């Protein structure tokens, strides 16, 4: 099942933001437009969900903009985690490893290999 079809099983109203991408257009302009579209929809017809590929908090500029701007407009924002422990940590803490970087060590490996 295509993503669009799957989303339509959850909600009859689905807005595809992909058409906001344009050849030669700066990505940051597109990302701001996407965030603005989500925020406008939330103001007009709450509640609204923003679905994206990958983790919504990692390498996803529109969701960062939404998380910054929505509370200033009195809108609540909740990021839901994906399926890995990192996804849960990123969502719960609102941490984006793309901003400052991330070094991760697996605890068992540290103990077994005495690193």
DSSP file (Angstrom, degrees, kcal/mol; ACC not computed):
  #  RESIDUE AA STRUCTURE BP1 BP2  ACC     N-H-->O    O-->H-N    N-H-->O    O-->H-N    TCO  KAPPA ALPHA  PHI   PSI    X-CA   Y-CA   Z-CA
    1    1 A X              0   0    0      0, 0.0     2,-0.0     0, 0.0     0, 0.0   0.000 360.0 360.0 360.0 133.8    0.0    0.0    0.0
    2    2 A X     >  -     0   0    0      1,-0.1     4,-2.6     4,-0.0     5,-0.2  -0.331 360.0-113.7 -69.3 154.7    1.3    3.4   -0.9
    3    3 A X  H  > S+     0   0    0      1,-0.2     4,-2.9     2,-0.2     5,-0.2   0.913 116.7  52.6 -56.5 -46.1    2.0    5.9    1.9
    4    4 A X  H  > S+     0   0    0      1,-0.2     4,-1.9     2,-0.2    -1,-0.2   0.914 110.9  47.2 -57.9 -44.5   -0.8    8.2    0.7
    5    5 A X  H  > S+     0   0    0      2,-0.2     4,-0.9     1,-0.2    -1,-0.2   0.907 111.9  50.9 -63.8 -42.0   -3.3    5.4    0.6
    6    6 A X  H >X S+     0   0    0     -4,-2.6     3,-0.9     1,-0.2     4,-0.6   0.926 109.6  49.4 -62.2 -45.5   -2.2    4.2    4.1
    7    7 A X  H >X S+     0   0    0     -4,-2.9     4,-1.7     1,-0.3     3,-1.2   0.869 104.9  59.0 -62.6 -36.0   -2.6    7.7    5.5
    8    8 A X  H 3< S+     0   0    0     -4,-1.9    -1,-0.3     1,-0.3    -2,-0.2   0.713  96.8  61.2 -68.9 -19.1   -6.1    8.0    4.0
    9    9 A X  H << S+     0   0    0     -3,-0.9    -1,-0.3    -4,-0.9    -2,-0.2   0.721 110.6  41.8 -74.7 -19.5   -7.1    5.0    6.0
   10   10 A X  H << S+     0   0    0     -3,-1.2     2,-0.3    -4,-0.6    -2,-0.2   0.735 131.4  10.9 -95.0 -28.0   -6.3    7.0    9.1
   11   11 A X     <  -     0   0    0     -4,-1.7    -1,-0.3     1,-0.1     0, 0.0  -0.982  57.5-142.2-152.5 137.4   -7.8   10.3    8.0
   12   12 A X  S    S+     0   0    0     -2,-0.3     2,-0.7     1,-0.1    -4,-0.1   0.721  93.1  66.2 -73.2 -18.4  -10.1   11.3    5.1
   13   13 A X        +     0   0    0     -6,-0.1     2,-0.4    -3,-0.0    -1,-0.1  -0.904  61.7 162.4-108.7 111.7   -8.1   14.6    4.8
   14   14 A X        -     0   0    0     -2,-0.7     2,-0.6     2,-0.0    -6,-0.0  -0.997  20.2-160.1-129.1 127.7   -4.5   14.2    3.7
   15   15 A X        -     0   0    0     -2,-0.4     2,-0.6     2,-0.0    -2,-0.0  -0.938  11.4-144.8-111.4 118.9   -2.5   17.1    2.3
   16   16 A X        -     0   0    0     -2,-0.6     3,-0.4     1,-0.1    -2,-0.0  -0.718  13.9-174.4 -82.7 118.5    0.6   16.2    0.2
   17   17 A X    >   +     0   0    0     -2,-0.6     3,-1.9     1,-0.2     4,-0.3   0.477  62.1  95.3 -91.9  -3.5    3.3   18.7    0.9
   18   18 A X  G >  S+     0   0    0      1,-0.3     3,-2.3     2,-0.2    -1,-0.2   0.856  71.4  67.7 -57.8 -36.9    5.7   17.3   -1.7
   19   19 A X  G 3  S+     0   0    0     -3,-0.4    -1,-0.3     1,-0.3    -2,-0.1   0.671  83.6  75.3 -60.3 -13.0    4.5   19.7   -4.4
   20   20 A X  G <  S+     0   0    0     -3,-1.9    -1,-0.3    10,-0.1     2,-0.2   0.744  75.8  93.3 -69.7 -21.1    6.1   22.5   -2.4
   21   21 A X    <   +     0   0    0     -3,-2.3     2,-0.4    -4,-0.3     5,-0.1  -0.540  58.7 179.6 -69.5 137.0    9.5   21.3   -3.6
   22   22 A X    >   -     0   0    0     -2,-0.2     3,-2.0     3,-0.2     2,-0.1  -0.999  35.2-100.3-141.2 141.1   10.6   23.1   -6.8
   23   23 A X  T 3  S+     0   0    0     -2,-0.4     3,-0.1     1,-0.3    -2,-0.0  -0.384 110.2  12.4 -60.7 130.2   13.7   22.9   -8.9
   24   24 A X  T 3  S+     0   0    0      1,-0.3     2,-0.3    -2,-0.1    -1,-0.3   0.322  97.8 124.9  85.4  -8.1   16.1   25.6   -8.1
   25   25 A X    <   -     0   0    0     -3,-2.0    -1,-0.3     1,-0.1    -3,-0.2  -0.670  69.6-107.8 -86.0 137.3   14.2   26.6   -4.9
   26   26 A X    >>  -     0   0    0     -2,-0.3     4,-1.8     1,-0.1     3,-0.5  -0.390  20.0-133.0 -64.7 137.4   16.2   26.6   -1.7
   27   27 A X  H 3> S+     0   0    0      1,-0.2     4,-3.1     2,-0.2     5,-0.2   0.881 104.9  58.6 -59.6 -39.6   15.3   23.7    0.6
   28   28 A X  H 3> S+     0   0    0      1,-0.2     4,-2.0     2,-0.2    -1,-0.2   0.851 104.4  51.8 -61.5 -32.9   15.0   26.0    3.6
   29   29 A X  H <> S+     0   0    0     -3,-0.5     4,-2.2     2,-0.2    -1,-0.2   0.932 111.9  46.4 -66.0 -45.5   12.3   28.0    1.8
   30   30 A X  H  X S+     0   0    0     -4,-1.8     4,-2.5     1,-0.2    -2,-0.2   0.922 111.8  50.9 -61.6 -45.1   10.4   24.7    1.1
   31   31 A X  H  X S+     0   0    0     -4,-3.1     4,-2.4     1,-0.2    -1,-0.2   0.883 110.2  49.2 -63.1 -38.6   10.8   23.5    4.7
   32   32 A X  H  X S+     0   0    0     -4,-2.0     4,-2.7    -5,-0.2    -1,-0.2   0.906 110.7  50.6 -66.3 -41.1    9.5   26.8    6.1
   33   33 A X  H  X S+     0   0    0     -4,-2.2     4,-2.2     2,-0.2    -2,-0.2   0.900 110.1  50.4 -62.7 -40.6    6.5   26.6    3.7
   34   34 A X  H  X S+     0   0    0     -4,-2.5     4,-2.1     2,-0.2    -2,-0.2   0.943 112.0  46.7 -62.0 -47.8    5.8   23.0    4.8
   35   35 A X  H  X S+     0   0    0     -4,-2.4     4,-2.7     1,-0.2     5,-0.2   0.917 111.9  51.1 -61.2 -43.7    5.9   24.0    8.5
   36   36 A X  H  X S+     0   0    0     -4,-2.7     4,-2.7     1,-0.2    -1,-0.2   0.877 108.4  52.2 -62.1 -37.8    3.7   27.0    7.8
   37   37 A X  H  X S+     0   0    0     -4,-2.2     4,-2.1     2,-0.2    -1,-0.2   0.907 111.3  46.6 -64.5 -41.9    1.2   24.8    6.0
   38   38 A X  H  X S+     0   0    0     -4,-2.1     4,-2.2     2,-0.2    -2,-0.2   0.930 114.3  47.0 -66.2 -45.5    1.0   22.4    9.0
   39   39 A X  H  X S+     0   0    0     -4,-2.7     4,-2.0     2,-0.2    -2,-0.2   0.916 111.8  50.4 -64.0 -43.2    0.7   25.2   11.5
   40   40 A X  H  X S+     0   0    0     -4,-2.7     4,-2.0     1,-0.2    -1,-0.2   0.911 110.9  49.4 -60.9 -42.3   -2.0   27.0    9.5
   41   41 A X  H  X S+     0   0    0     -4,-2.1     4,-3.3     1,-0.2    -1,-0.2   0.893 109.7  51.6 -63.6 -39.7   -3.9   23.7    9.2
   42   42 A X  H  < S+     0   0    0     -4,-2.2     4,-0.4     1,-0.2    -1,-0.2   0.851 111.0  48.1 -66.6 -34.0   -3.7   23.2   13.0
   43   43 A X  H  < S+     0   0    0     -4,-2.0     3,-0.2    -5,-0.2    -1,-0.2   0.867 120.3  37.2 -72.5 -35.8   -5.0   26.7   13.6
   44   44 A X  H  < S+     0   0    0     -4,-2.0    -2,-0.2     1,-0.2    -3,-0.2   0.887 135.4  10.7 -84.0 -41.9   -7.9   26.2   11.2
   45   45 A X  S  < S-     0   0    0     -4,-3.3    -1,-0.2    -5,-0.2    -2,-0.2  -0.517  91.3-137.8-141.8  67.8   -8.9   22.5   11.7
   46   46 A X  S    S+     0   0    0     -4,-0.4     2,-0.1    -3,-0.2    -4,-0.1  -0.346  70.8  53.3 -70.4 156.9   -7.2   20.9   14.8
   47   47 A X        +     0   0    0      1,-0.0     2,-0.4    -2,-0.0    -4,-0.0   0.639  67.1 173.9 -84.5 162.0   -6.0   18.3   15.4
   48   48 A X        -     0   0    0     -2,-0.1     2,-0.4     2,-0.0    -2,-0.1  -0.969  17.1-154.2-129.7 143.3   -3.4   17.9   12.7
   49   49 A X        -     0   0    0     -2,-0.4     2,-0.6     2,-0.0    -7,-0.0  -0.949   4.8-153.3-117.0 141.4   -0.7   15.2   12.3
   50   50 A X        -     0   0    0     -2,-0.4     2,-0.4     2,-0.0     6,-0.1  -0.964  15.1-169.6-114.1 116.5    2.5   15.7   10.3
   51   51 A X        +     0   0    0     -2,-0.6     2,-0.3     5,-0.0    -2,-0.0  -0.888  11.1 166.7-110.4 136.3    3.9   12.5    8.9
   52   52 A X        -     0   0    0     -2,-0.4     4,-0.1     2,-0.2     2,-0.1  -0.945  39.1 -95.5-142.5 161.7    7.4   12.3    7.4
   53   53 A X  S    S+     0   0    0     -2,-0.3     2,-0.0     2,-0.1     0, 0.0  -0.415  92.1   5.5 -73.5 156.6    9.9    9.6    6.3
   54   54 A X  S    S-     0   0    0     -2,-0.1     2,-0.5     3,-0.0    -2,-0.2  -0.291 123.3 -20.1  68.6-156.0   12.5    8.6    8.8
   55   55 A X    >   -     0   0    0      3,-0.3     3,-1.6     1,-0.1    -2,-0.1  -0.765  58.1-137.7 -90.0 129.7   12.4   10.1   12.3
   56   56 A X  T 3  S+     0   0    0     -2,-0.5     7,-0.2    24,-0.3    -1,-0.1   0.679 102.4  44.5 -62.2 -18.1   10.4   13.3   12.6
   57   57 A X  T 3  S+     0   0    0      1,-0.1     2,-0.5     2,-0.1    -1,-0.3   0.436 100.3  75.3-105.9   0.1   13.0   14.9   14.8
   58   58 A X  S <  S-     0   0    0     -3,-1.6    -3,-0.3     1,-0.2    -1,-0.1  -0.955 116.6 -16.5-121.5 121.7   16.2   13.9   13.0
   59   59 A X  S    S+     0   0    0     -2,-0.5     2,-0.3     1,-0.1    -1,-0.2   0.879 101.8 121.7  54.0  41.1   17.2   15.7    9.8
   60   60 A X     >  +     0   0    0     -3,-0.1     4,-1.4     1,-0.1     3,-0.4  -0.758  36.9 179.5-134.9  87.0   13.7   17.0    9.4
   61   61 A X  H  > S+     0   0    0     -2,-0.3     4,-2.4     1,-0.2     5,-0.2   0.859  77.4  59.4 -60.1 -41.1   13.7   20.8    9.3
   62   62 A X  H  > S+     0   0    0      1,-0.2     4,-2.5     2,-0.2    -1,-0.2   0.917 106.4  48.2 -56.9 -41.2    9.9   21.3    9.0
   63   63 A X  H  > S+     0   0    0     -3,-0.4     4,-2.5     1,-0.2    -1,-0.2   0.856 109.3  53.5 -68.9 -32.0    9.3   19.5   12.3
   64   64 A X  H  X S+     0   0    0     -4,-1.4     4,-1.6     2,-0.2    -1,-0.2   0.925 110.6  46.8 -64.5 -43.2   12.0   21.6   14.0
   65   65 A X  H  X S+     0   0    0     -4,-2.4     4,-2.9     2,-0.2     5,-0.3   0.922 112.2  50.3 -63.2 -44.3   10.3   24.7   12.8
   66   66 A X  H  X S+     0   0    0     -4,-2.5     4,-2.5     1,-0.2     5,-0.3   0.926 109.3  50.9 -60.1 -45.6    6.9   23.4   13.9
   67   67 A X  H  < S+     0   0    0     -4,-2.5     4,-0.4     1,-0.2    -1,-0.2   0.815 116.1  42.3 -63.9 -30.2    8.2   22.5   17.4
   68   68 A X  H  < S+     0   0    0     -4,-1.6     4,-0.5    -5,-0.2    -2,-0.2   0.906 123.4  33.6 -79.9 -43.8    9.6   26.0   17.7
   69   69 A X  H >X S+     0   0    0     -4,-2.9     4,-0.9    -5,-0.2     3,-0.5   0.852 103.8  67.3 -87.0 -37.5    6.8   28.1   16.3
   70   70 A X  G ><>S+     0   0    0     -4,-2.5     5,-2.6    -5,-0.3     3,-1.4   0.900  99.0  51.1 -56.8 -47.4    3.6   26.2   17.3
   71   71 A X  G >45S+     0   0    0     -4,-0.4     3,-1.5    -5,-0.3    -1,-0.2   0.848 104.1  59.2 -61.0 -31.1    3.9   26.8   21.1
   72   72 A X  G <45S+     0   0    0     -3,-0.5    -1,-0.3    -4,-0.5    -2,-0.2   0.751 107.5  47.5 -65.9 -22.2    4.3   30.5   20.5
   73   73 A X  G <<5S-     0   0    0     -3,-1.4    -1,-0.3    -4,-0.9    -2,-0.2   0.259 125.4-102.1-101.2   9.3    0.9   30.4   18.8
   74   74 A X  T < 5S+     0   0    0     -3,-1.5     2,-0.4     1,-0.3    -3,-0.2   0.661  78.4 136.5  79.9  16.6   -0.7   28.5   21.6
   75   75 A X      < -     0   0    0     -5,-2.6    -1,-0.3    -6,-0.2     2,-0.2  -0.811  50.3-131.5 -99.0 136.2   -0.6   25.2   19.7
   76   76 A X        -     0   0    0     -2,-0.4     2,-0.4    -3,-0.1    -6,-0.0  -0.585  20.0-161.9 -81.7 147.6    0.4   22.0   21.5
   77   77 A X        -     0   0    0     -2,-0.2     2,-0.4   -10,-0.1   -10,-0.0  -0.998   9.3-177.2-132.6 133.0    3.0   19.7   19.8
   78   78 A X        -     0   0    0     -2,-0.4     2,-0.5     2,-0.0    13,-0.0  -0.979  11.5-156.0-132.1 121.3    3.7   16.1   20.5
   79   79 A X        -     0   0    0     -2,-0.4     2,-0.4    12,-0.2    15,-0.1  -0.835  12.2-151.5 -95.5 128.6    6.4   14.1   18.8
   80   80 A X        -     0   0    0     -2,-0.5   -24,-0.3     1,-0.1    -2,-0.0  -0.820  16.9-120.0-101.4 140.0    5.9   10.4   18.7
   81   81 A X        -     0   0    0     -2,-0.4     7,-0.1     1,-0.1     6,-0.1  -0.277  16.1-133.1 -76.3 161.4    8.9    8.0   18.6
   82   82 A X        -     0   0    0      2,-0.2    -1,-0.1    -2,-0.0   -27,-0.0   0.332  46.9 -73.1 -84.5-138.9    9.7    5.5   16.0
   83   83 A X  S    S+     0   0    0      4,-0.0     2,-0.2     5,-0.0    -2,-0.0   0.550  99.7  77.2-106.9  -8.8   10.6    1.9   16.7
   84   84 A X  S  > S-     0   0    0      1,-0.1     4,-2.0     0, 0.0    -2,-0.2  -0.606  83.1-114.7-102.5 164.6   14.2    2.1   18.1
   85   85 A X  H  > S+     0   0    0      1,-0.2     4,-2.5     2,-0.2     5,-0.2   0.879 119.2  53.7 -60.3 -38.2   15.5    3.1   21.5
   86   86 A X  H  > S+     0   0    0      2,-0.2     4,-3.2     1,-0.2     5,-0.2   0.920 105.2  53.6 -62.9 -42.3   17.2    6.1   19.9
   87   87 A X  H  > S+     0   0    0      1,-0.2     4,-2.4     2,-0.2    -2,-0.2   0.925 110.5  46.9 -57.8 -44.4   13.9    7.1   18.3
   88   88 A X  H  X S+     0   0    0     -4,-2.0     4,-3.0     2,-0.2     5,-0.3   0.923 113.5  48.1 -63.5 -44.8   12.3    7.1   21.7
   89   89 A X  H  X S+     0   0    0     -4,-2.5     4,-2.3     1,-0.2     6,-0.4   0.930 112.5  48.3 -61.7 -46.6   15.1    9.0   23.3
   90   90 A X  H  X>S+     0   0    0     -4,-3.2     5,-1.2     1,-0.2     4,-1.1   0.911 116.1  43.9 -60.7 -43.4   15.1   11.6   20.5
   91   91 A X  H  <5S+     0   0    0     -4,-2.4   -12,-0.2    -5,-0.2    -2,-0.2   0.937 115.1  46.5 -69.6 -47.1   11.4   12.1   20.8
   92   92 A X  H  <5S+     0   0    0     -4,-3.0    -2,-0.2     1,-0.2    -1,-0.2   0.875 123.1  34.5 -64.0 -38.2   11.1   12.2   24.6
   93   93 A X  H  <5S-     0   0    0     -4,-2.3    -1,-0.2    -5,-0.3    -2,-0.2   0.567 101.5-127.1 -93.9  -9.9   14.0   14.6   25.0
   94   94 A X  T  <5 +     0   0    0     -4,-1.1     2,-0.4    -5,-0.2    -3,-0.2   0.824  54.4 160.3  65.8  29.9   13.4   16.6   21.8
   95   95 A X      < -     0   0    0     -5,-1.2     2,-0.6    -6,-0.4    -1,-0.2  -0.713  29.0-166.9 -92.2 131.8   17.0   16.0   20.9
   96   96 A X    >>  -     0   0    0     -2,-0.4     3,-1.8    -3,-0.1     4,-0.7  -0.933   6.1-163.4-116.7 105.8   18.2   16.3   17.3
   97   97 A X  H 3> S+     0   0    0     -2,-0.6     4,-1.5     1,-0.3    -1,-0.1   0.636  83.7  72.6 -65.1 -11.9   21.6   14.7   16.9
   98   98 A X  H 34 S+     0   0    0      2,-0.2    -1,-0.3     1,-0.2     4,-0.1   0.710  91.7  56.9 -75.7 -19.1   22.0   16.6   13.6
   99   99 A X  H <4 S+     0   0    0     -3,-1.8    -2,-0.2     2,-0.1    -1,-0.2   0.957 130.4   2.7 -77.8 -52.2   22.5   19.9   15.4
  100  100 A X  H  < S-     0   0    0     -4,-0.7    -2,-0.2     1,-0.3    -3,-0.1   0.445 107.0-111.5-115.6  -3.1   25.5   19.2   17.6
  101  101 A X     <  -     0   0    0     -4,-1.5     2,-0.3    -5,-0.3    -1,-0.3  -0.201  24.3-116.7  93.1 171.0   26.3   15.7   16.7
  102  102 A X        -     0   0    0     -2,-0.1     2,-0.5    -4,-0.1    -1,-0.0  -0.975  15.3-168.6-152.4 132.3   26.1   12.4   18.5
  103  103 A X        -     0   0    0     -2,-0.3     2,-0.4     2,-0.0    -2,-0.0  -0.995  18.8-171.9-119.4 125.4   28.5    9.8   19.8
  104  104 A X        -     0   0    0     -2,-0.5     2,-0.4     2,-0.0    -2,-0.0  -0.951   9.0-169.8-123.3 138.5   26.9    6.6   21.0
  105  105 A X        -     0   0    0     -2,-0.4     2,-0.6     4,-0.0     3,-0.1  -0.979  23.6-128.9-124.1 138.4   28.5    3.7   22.7
  106  106 A X     >  -     0   0    0     -2,-0.4     4,-1.9     1,-0.1     3,-0.2  -0.778  18.1-142.8 -87.0 123.8   26.8    0.4   23.4
  107  107 A X  H  > S+     0   0    0     -2,-0.6     4,-2.2     1,-0.2     5,-0.2   0.866  96.5  51.7 -59.8 -43.9   27.2   -0.4   27.1
  108  108 A X  H  > S+     0   0    0      1,-0.2     4,-3.0     2,-0.2     5,-0.3   0.906 109.2  51.6 -61.4 -41.5   27.7   -4.2   26.7
  109  109 A X  H  > S+     0   0    0     -3,-0.2     4,-2.2     1,-0.2     6,-0.3   0.905 108.6  51.5 -60.5 -42.6   30.5   -3.6   24.1
  110  110 A X  H  X>S+     0   0    0     -4,-1.9     5,-1.1     1,-0.2     4,-0.6   0.911 115.0  42.0 -61.5 -42.3   32.2   -1.2   26.5
  111  111 A X  H  <5S+     0   0    0     -4,-2.2     3,-0.3     2,-0.2    -2,-0.2   0.932 116.7  45.5 -72.3 -46.0   32.1   -3.8   29.3
  112  112 A X  H  <5S+     0   0    0     -4,-3.0    -2,-0.2     1,-0.2    -3,-0.2   0.880 122.7  34.8 -67.7 -39.1   33.1   -6.9   27.3
  113  113 A X  H  <5S-     0   0    0     -4,-2.2    -1,-0.2    -5,-0.3    -2,-0.2   0.443  99.4-132.6 -97.5  -1.0   36.0   -5.3   25.4
  114  114 A X  T  <5       0   0    0     -4,-0.6    -3,-0.2    -3,-0.3    -4,-0.1   0.902 360.0 360.0  50.4  49.3   37.1   -3.0   28.3
  115  115 A X      <       0   0    0     -5,-1.1    -1,-0.2    -6,-0.3    -4,-0.1   0.477 360.0 360.0 -71.3 360.0   37.3    0.0   26.0
